[in-house]
Amino acid sequence: MQLVFSPLAERDLEAIGDYIARDNPRRALRFIVGLRAQCVQLAATPQAYRQCPELGDGIRSCAYGNYVIFFLVEGVAVRIIRVLHGAMDIAGRFSSEQ
């Protein structure tokens, strides 16, 4: 399947990288590369991941470290919509976007 990152997900990745880079720039780069690799992996079998109906129709999630990747399957594409820290008010983030 094709993999697409929403503008909001791209901003999430940039913010995560910037946060980690404050302490360790190399670690930040490795983490973001690994996170993107996880996105490629989930795009291969998106139906294997947990549905999150409380966040919206069709939204699924995949954990990566302390972060959660949220995505939608749209035809032949997987759209990464958000990447959020698991300790955040995730439902609040999604409800404020609607």
C-alpha positions in Angstrom: 0.0 0.0 0.0 1.0 3.6 -0.6 2.1 5.5 2.5 1.1 9.2 3.0 1.8 11.5 5.9 -0.7 14.2 6.7 0.7 17.7 7.3 -0.2 17.4 10.9 1.7 14.1 11.2 4.7 15.6 9.6 4.6 18.4 12.2 4.3 15.8 14.9 7.4 14.1 13.7 9.3 17.3 13.5 8.3 18.3 17.1 9.2 14.8 18.4 12.6 15.0 16.7 13.2 18.5 18.0 12.3 17.4 21.5 14.6 14.4 21.5 17.4 16.4 19.8 17.6 18.8 22.8 19.4 16.0 24.7 20.8 13.8 21.9 20.7 14.8 18.2 21.9 11.4 17.0 19.3 9.6 19.1 16.6 11.9 17.6 17.6 11.0 14.1 17.7 7.3 14.8 14.3 7.5 16.5 12.6 9.3 13.7 14.1 7.0 11.1 12.9 4.0 13.1 9.4 5.6 13.5 9.2 6.1 9.8 10.3 2.5 9.2 7.5 1.4 11.5 5.0 3.4 9.4 6.3 1.6 6.3 5.8 -1.8 8.1 2.3 -1.0 9.2 1.3 0.1 5.7 2.1 -3.5 4.6 -0.6 -5.0 6.9 -2.7 -2.1 8.2 -5.7 -4.3 9.1 -3.6 -6.1 11.7 -3.6 -3.0 13.9 -6.1 -2.0 16.6 -9.1 0.1 15.6 -9.9 3.2 17.7 -13.6 4.0 17.1 -13.5 6.4 20.1 -11.3 8.7 18.0 -13.1 8.5 14.7 -14.3 6.2 11.9 -11.6 4.0 10.5 -8.8 5.2 12.7 -6.3 2.6 13.7 -3.2 2.8 15.9 0.3 1.3 16.3 2.6 1.8 19.3 6.2 2.8 18.7 8.2 3.3 21.9 6.2 5.8 24.1 4.5 7.2 21.0 1.4 6.1 19.1 1.0 6.3 15.3 -2.6 6.9 14.3 -3.6 6.2 10.7 -6.5 5.6 8.2 -6.7 3.1 5.4 -8.0 5.0 2.3 -8.3 2.7 -0.7 -4.8 1.7 -1.6 -3.2 4.1 0.7 -2.4 4.3 4.4 -2.5 7.9 5.7 -0.6 8.6 8.9 -2.8 11.3 10.6 -1.0 11.9 13.9 1.9 10.7 16.0 1.4 11.5 19.6 3.1 10.6 22.9 1.0 7.9 24.8 0.8 10.1 27.9 -1.0 12.9 26.1 -4.7 13.5 26.2 -5.2 11.7 22.9 -9.0 11.9 22.8 -8.7 15.6 23.6 -6.3 16.1 20.7 -8.6 14.4 18.3 -11.8 16.1 19.5 -10.1 19.6 19.2 -9.3 18.9 15.6 -12.9 18.1 14.5 
